[in-house]
Amino acid sequence: MTGGAAGAPLIPPDAARTVDLHTHSTASDGAASPGELAARAAAAGLVAIALTDHDTVDGVTAARTAGAAIGIEVIAGIELSASEGDQEVHLLGLHLSSIAPIAAKLDELRLARSRRAETIVGVLRAAGIPVTLEAVLVEAGTGAIGRPHVARALIAGGWVRDQREAFERYLGAGRPANVAKQRLSVSEAIAMVHAAGGVAVVAHPGRDGTRERLEALQAAGVDGVEVRHPSHSAEDVARLGALAAHLGLLPSGGSDWHGATEGPRVLGALKVPAAWAALQAERAHKYRSPDGGVWNSANGSRS
């Protein structure tokens, strides 16, 4: 299984057909449910989309089921937040053939975040602030728990006026309730994507996508770079496209759709060629078992 389930439409490697390889649903912070996203993709005239919710694959199955029913291929994907020194790097995992390995690792990280929240609450309570873990969980809802949720609980309890005060007094660097979080390194994120049978793509690098940086990430195992993104200038797009071709990195692109109804972040607005998705699916084959299947852009079949 590559971009779509058995029997689902295949991605045609026709340059006139377009895809969107960076979208979000309500499984993370998007405005539409996974099923609604597939319907919107059909209405936009796309042949395929990649669902790349932040640090979760929870919406993939529903999106693919909905897509298969209406003729839209939904590529299983994810957007991972990783760390490179003090810098945060976003990586897209695309064409995941199995979401189970990556889901298991994400569960470990969610558990670590929950334990961190418990520790932060314990430190605050020891300092005389009777905030509760339950209050923090209410603020987090279904999202991954972080310091902003603790800050909101402090605000709701009346112990601080706003987020700024919460971080300056308790949660920021060097403050008493600043507890280090378990970080996902870039190499770990890439390994997670490969273990799930997908390709790892540097998301929206913009001006930071220099040759030196892309070469370093390529050495770490990155397969591609997001060339087309709403935050990229025309100069960025031209430069990143040339670097991708020179370095042998797979090109990618997408609207980073969260719900926009106008402008460059509208679903499908960047006119990403379907051929790019086909090339990615071919590369993903190297990370899969012999029976994993792959889209063959040369003869238009899945083998």
Summary of the structure (lengths in Angstrom):
residues: 303
radius of gyration: 20.4
end to end distance: 9.7
largest distance: 68.4
contacts: 1053
relative contact order: 0.17
helix: 41%
strand: 17%
